[in-house]
Amino acid sequence: MTTSTSRQTIVLLLFSIFGWGSVFPLSKLVLEHMSAHSLVVWRFTIAALCLVLYLPVHMRRHPAPWPRLSWRQYLWLISISLVGVGGFNLLLFSGVKHTAATNGALVMALSPLVTALMVALLSRRWLSSMQSVSLALGLGGVLLVISKGQLQTLQQFEFNQGDLTIIAAMLLWSAYATASQQATRWLPVVPFTLISMLAGDLFILLASRWQGDVHPLDELLQLPLSGLVSMLYIGVVGTVLAYLFFLQGVQKLGSATASLFFNLIPVFAALTALLLGQQVSLIQAAGMAIVLLALMLPQLYNWLRPKPKLLNCGA
């Protein structure tokens, strides 16, 4: 991978993670008038519609026939889509209802470590020392942000129904990030994302019908203008663009490296809250700096490591 391609991939990953992080403060505007279940329904309905409209444009720019896949490959795609799109979001928003936001953020911050461990186990190799240090430092920065620098907050961390549900959601996301690296080897990112969104959205819609007391269309029509704009942003930027860019990062850098950027979600959530007029404490700023340092640590190590000297073989 060239330096320019690597930088472009990092920028896309940062945009992806910003999209996901900004969803949290913006979703509060929507959840004042809509249930969490309906929010998930419209999030992926909007995203799937955007991808369907974008696909002809993409095919003109990159002319290629639709990949010919076996029924086993389609079954694999649908399975991981149910896990990474449908199951993850339903468990995540269901768990948030029954636990504190601090607990939820702490559990989700473990996703990069779990993803790296999954990749290491599947490839039968252990994490490098630099990966371990980077992961530990990044997790420490996230813990500092979500605990507000109070050790008592972490010491009183107790598992309840909501905590266990979010742990399950985190495991599903890590499995999806790991499995998507294999799927994108034989399927381009755009078709893969479209199939993921459609399969996940269908699963969520069926779950809504089964639950019975969820009315996504009625709740959408009752949203004020600010809620509609936020819902549109969540569907387009916080979902379809975020998923596309993240999967491109997985394809270029691998799921373990791409998932390191997941530590920035709380940081970007705080920055978005600041833009919306909320204050950011010094503890949050310090945590952001630590997380950024953790992401830069492997590259800094490569820059500072002494380079082997070339022997002069000339006469």
C-alpha positions as CSV (number, residue, x, y, z in Angstrom):
1,M,0.0,0.0,0.0
2,T,1.4,3.4,-1.0
3,T,1.7,6.3,1.5
4,S,-1.1,8.3,-0.2
5,T,-3.4,5.3,-0.2
6,S,-2.7,4.7,3.5
7,R,-3.4,8.3,4.3
8,Q,-6.6,8.3,2.3
9,T,-7.7,5.1,4.1
10,I,-7.0,6.7,7.5
11,V,-9.0,9.8,6.6
12,L,-12.0,7.7,5.5
13,L,-11.8,5.7,8.8
14,L,-11.7,9.0,10.8
15,F,-14.8,10.2,8.9
16,S,-16.5,6.9,9.5
17,I,-15.8,6.9,13.2
18,F,-16.9,10.6,13.4
19,G,-20.2,9.6,11.7
20,W,-20.8,6.9,14.3
21,G,-19.7,9.1,17.2
22,S,-21.9,12.0,16.2
23,V,-24.9,9.7,16.1
24,F,-25.0,9.4,19.9
25,P,-25.7,13.1,20.8
26,L,-27.9,13.6,17.7
27,S,-30.0,10.6,18.5
28,K,-31.1,12.2,21.7
29,L,-33.1,14.7,19.6
30,V,-34.8,11.9,17.8
31,L,-35.4,9.7,20.9
32,E,-37.5,12.5,22.5
33,H,-40.2,11.7,19.9
34,M,-39.4,8.2,18.7
35,S,-38.7,4.8,20.3
36,A,-35.2,3.4,19.9
37,H,-36.6,0.4,17.9
38,S,-38.2,2.8,15.3
39,L,-35.0,4.8,15.2
40,V,-33.1,1.7,14.2
41,V,-35.7,0.8,11.6
42,W,-35.5,4.2,9.9
43,R,-31.7,4.4,10.3
44,F,-31.2,1.4,8.0
45,T,-34.2,2.0,5.8
46,I,-32.7,5.4,4.8
47,A,-29.2,3.8,4.5
48,A,-30.4,1.0,2.2
49,L,-32.4,3.4,0.0
50,C,-29.3,5.6,-0.4
51,L,-27.2,2.6,-1.5
52,V,-29.9,1.5,-4.0
53,L,-29.9,5.0,-5.5
54,Y,-26.1,5.2,-5.5
55,L,-25.4,1.8,-7.0
56,P,-26.1,2.8,-10.7
57,V,-23.7,5.7,-10.3
58,H,-21.1,3.4,-8.8
59,M,-21.5,0.9,-11.6
60,R,-21.0,3.6,-14.3
61,R,-17.8,4.8,-12.6
62,H,-16.6,1.3,-12.0
63,P,-18.1,-0.8,-14.8
64,A,-18.1,-4.4,-13.8
65,P,-20.8,-7.2,-13.8
66,W,-22.4,-8.0,-10.5
67,P,-20.2,-10.6,-8.8
68,R,-21.4,-14.2,-9.4
69,L,-21.7,-15.7,-6.0
70,S,-22.6,-19.2,-4.9
71,W,-25.6,-19.8,-2.6
72,R,-23.1,-20.5,0.2
73,Q,-21.5,-17.1,-0.2
74,Y,-24.9,-15.4,-0.2
75,L,-25.9,-17.4,2.9
76,W,-22.6,-16.2,4.5
77,L,-23.3,-12.6,3.6
78,I,-26.8,-12.7,5.0
79,S,-25.7,-14.4,8.2
80,I,-23.0,-11.8,9.0
81,S,-25.4,-9.0,8.1
82,L,-27.9,-10.3,10.6
83,V,-25.1,-10.3,13.1
84,G,-23.4,-7.0,12.3
85,V,-26.4,-4.8,11.3
86,G,-29.6,-6.3,12.7
87,G,-28.5,-8.1,15.8
88,F,-25.9,-5.6,16.9
89,N,-28.2,-2.5,16.7
90,L,-31.2,-4.2,18.3
91,L,-29.1,-5.5,21.2
92,L,-27.2,-2.2,21.6
93,F,-30.3,0.1,21.8
94,S,-32.2,-2.5,23.9
95,G,-29.3,-2.6,26.3
96,V,-29.0,1.2,26.6
97,K,-32.6,1.3,27.9
98,H,-31.6,-0.8,31.0
99,T,-28.1,0.5,31.9
100,A,-26.2,3.7,32.4
101,A,-24.5,5.4,29.4
102,T,-21.1,5.0,31.2
103,N,-21.5,1.3,31.4
104,G,-22.5,1.0,27.7
105,A,-19.6,3.2,26.5
106,L,-17.2,1.2,28.6
107,V,-18.4,-2.2,27.2
108,M,-18.3,-0.9,23.6
109,A,-14.8,0.4,24.1
110,L,-13.6,-3.2,24.4
111,S,-14.6,-3.9,20.8
112,P,-11.1,-3.2,19.3
113,L,-9.4,-5.5,21.8
114,V,-11.9,-8.3,21.2
115,T,-11.7,-7.8,17.4
116,A,-7.9,-8.0,17.5
117,L,-8.1,-11.1,19.7
118,M,-10.5,-12.8,17.3
119,V,-8.2,-12.1,14.3
120,A,-5.2,-13.4,16.3
121,L,-7.0,-16.6,17.2
122,L,-8.2,-17.2,13.6
123,S,-4.8,-16.6,12.2
124,R,-3.1,-18.6,15.0
125,R,-0.8,-15.8,16.0
126,W,-0.6,-13.5,19.0
127,L,-0.7,-9.7,19.1
128,S,2.5,-7.9,18.7
129,S,3.9,-5.9,21.6
130,M,3.2,-2.6,19.9
131,Q,-0.4,-3.6,19.2
132,S,-0.9,-4.6,22.8
133,V,0.6,-1.3,24.1
134,S,-1.5,0.7,21.6
135,L,-4.7,-1.1,22.5
136,A,-4.1,-0.8,26.3
137,L,-3.2,2.9,26.0
138,G,-6.3,3.6,23.8
139,L,-8.6,1.8,26.2
140,G,-7.1,3.8,29.1
141,G,-7.9,7.0,27.3
142,V,-11.5,5.9,26.7
143,L,-11.8,4.8,30.4
144,L,-10.6,8.2,31.4
145,V,-13.2,10.0,29.3
146,I,-16.2,7.8,30.2
147,S,-15.4,7.7,33.9
148,K,-14.6,11.4,34.1
149,G,-11.4,10.6,36.0
150,Q,-13.2,9.1,38.9
151,L,-11.9,5.6,39.9
152,Q,-15.1,5.0,42.0
153,T,-17.1,5.0,38.7
154,L,-15.2,2.0,37.5
155,Q,-15.0,0.2,40.9
156,Q,-18.8,0.3,41.1
157,F,-19.3,-1.1,37.6
158,E,-21.9,-3.8,38.0
159,F,-23.4,-6.2,35.4
160,N,-27.1,-6.0,35.0
161,Q,-29.4,-7.1,32.2
162,G,-28.5,-4.0,30.1
163,D,-24.8,-4.5,30.6
164,L,-25.0,-8.2,29.5
165,T,-27.1,-7.1,26.4
166,I,-24.5,-4.6,25.4
167,I,-21.7,-7.1,25.9
168,A,-23.5,-9.4,23.5
169,A,-23.8,-6.5,21.1
170,M,-20.1,-5.8,21.3
171,L,-19.3,-9.4,20.6
172,L,-21.6,-9.4,17.6
173,W,-19.9,-6.2,16.2
174,S,-16.4,-7.6,16.7
175,A,-17.5,-10.8,14.9
176,Y,-18.9,-8.8,12.0
177,A,-15.7,-6.7,11.7
178,T,-13.6,-9.9,11.6
179,A,-15.9,-11.7,9.2
180,S,-16.2,-8.7,6.8
181,Q,-12.5,-8.8,6.1
182,Q,-13.0,-12.3,4.5
183,A,-16.2,-11.3,2.6
184,T,-14.7,-8.2,1.0
185,R,-12.0,-10.3,-0.6
186,W,-14.5,-11.7,-3.1
187,L,-17.1,-9.0,-3.1
188,P,-16.6,-5.2,-3.6
189,V,-17.4,-2.9,-0.7
190,V,-20.5,-1.3,-2.2
191,P,-22.4,-4.5,-3.1
192,F,-21.3,-6.0,0.2
193,T,-22.7,-3.0,2.1
194,L,-25.9,-3.0,0.2
195,I,-26.6,-6.6,0.9
196,S,-25.7,-6.0,4.6
197,M,-28.1,-3.1,4.9
198,L,-31.0,-4.8,3.1
199,A,-30.6,-8.0,5.1
200,G,-30.2,-6.2,8.4
201,D,-33.1,-3.8,7.7
202,L,-35.4,-6.7,6.7
203,F,-34.5,-8.5,10.0
204,I,-35.2,-5.3,12.0
205,L,-38.6,-4.8,10.2
206,L,-39.6,-8.4,10.9
207,A,-38.6,-8.0,14.5
208,S,-40.7,-4.8,14.7
209,R,-43.7,-6.6,13.3
210,W,-43.2,-9.4,15.9
211,Q,-42.9,-7.0,18.8
212,G,-46.3,-5.4,17.8
213,D,-46.2,-2.2,19.8
214,V,-43.7,-0.4,17.5
215,H,-45.1,2.0,14.8
216,P,-42.1,3.4,12.8
217,L,-44.2,5.2,10.2
218,D,-46.5,7.0,12.7
219,E,-43.5,8.0,14.9
220,L,-41.6,9.3,11.9
221,L,-44.5,11.5,10.8
222,Q,-44.7,13.0,14.3
223,L,-41.0,14.1,14.4
224,P,-40.4,17.9,14.3
225,L,-38.1,19.4,11.7
226,S,-35.0,19.1,13.8
227,G,-35.8,15.5,14.5
228,L,-36.3,14.8,10.8
229,V,-32.9,16.4,9.9
230,S,-31.2,14.5,12.6
231,M,-32.8,11.2,11.4
232,L,-31.6,11.9,7.9
233,Y,-28.1,12.6,9.1
234,I,-28.1,9.4,11.2
235,G,-29.2,7.4,8.1
236,V,-26.9,8.9,5.5
237,V,-23.7,10.1,7.3
238,G,-23.9,8.0,10.5
239,T,-24.8,4.8,8.7
240,V,-24.3,4.3,5.0
241,L,-21.2,6.5,4.6
242,A,-19.8,5.3,8.0
243,Y,-20.3,1.6,7.0
244,L,-18.8,2.1,3.5
245,F,-15.7,3.9,4.7
246,F,-15.2,1.5,7.6
247,L,-15.4,-1.5,5.3
248,Q,-12.9,0.1,3.0
249,G,-10.6,0.5,5.9
250,V,-11.1,-3.1,6.9
251,Q,-10.3,-4.1,3.3
252,K,-7.1,-2.0,3.2
253,L,-5.7,-2.3,6.7
254,G,-7.4,-5.4,8.1
255,S,-10.1,-5.6,10.8
256,A,-7.7,-5.5,13.8
257,T,-6.1,-2.2,12.7
258,A,-9.3,-0.6,11.4
259,S,-11.1,-1.4,14.7
260,L,-8.4,0.5,16.6
261,F,-10.2,3.7,15.4
262,F,-13.3,2.5,17.3
263,N,-11.7,4.1,20.4
264,L,-12.3,7.5,18.9
265,I,-16.1,7.1,19.0
266,P,-16.4,8.6,22.5
267,V,-14.0,11.3,21.5
268,F,-16.0,12.4,18.5
269,A,-19.2,12.1,20.5
270,A,-17.8,14.6,22.9
271,L,-16.7,16.9,20.1
272,T,-20.2,16.8,18.5
273,A,-21.7,17.6,21.9
274,L,-19.3,20.6,22.1
275,L,-20.5,21.9,18.7
276,L,-24.1,21.6,20.0
277,G,-23.3,23.9,22.9
278,Q,-22.3,21.4,25.6
279,Q,-19.1,21.8,27.6
280,V,-16.1,19.5,27.4
281,S,-14.1,19.0,30.6
282,L,-10.3,18.9,30.9
283,I,-10.6,15.2,31.8
284,Q,-12.3,14.6,28.4
285,A,-9.7,16.6,26.6
286,A,-6.9,14.6,28.3
287,G,-8.6,11.4,27.3
288,M,-8.9,12.5,23.7
289,A,-5.2,13.2,23.6
290,I,-4.4,9.8,25.1
291,V,-6.6,8.0,22.5
292,L,-5.0,10.0,19.6
293,L,-1.5,9.1,21.0
294,A,-2.5,5.5,21.1
295,L,-3.6,5.5,17.4
296,M,-0.4,7.3,16.4
297,L,1.9,5.1,18.5
298,P,2.7,2.4,16.0
299,Q,3.5,5.0,13.3
300,L,5.6,7.0,15.7
301,Y,7.5,3.8,16.7
302,N,8.3,3.2,13.0
303,W,9.5,6.7,12.6
304,L,11.7,6.8,15.7
305,R,13.1,3.2,15.4
306,P,16.7,3.3,14.2
307,K,17.0,2.3,10.6
308,P,19.6,-0.4,9.7
309,K,22.6,1.1,7.9
310,L,23.3,0.0,4.4
311,L,26.8,-1.4,3.9
312,N,28.9,0.3,1.3
313,C,29.9,-2.4,-1.2
314,G,31.5,-0.1,-3.7
315,A,35.1,-0.5,-4.7
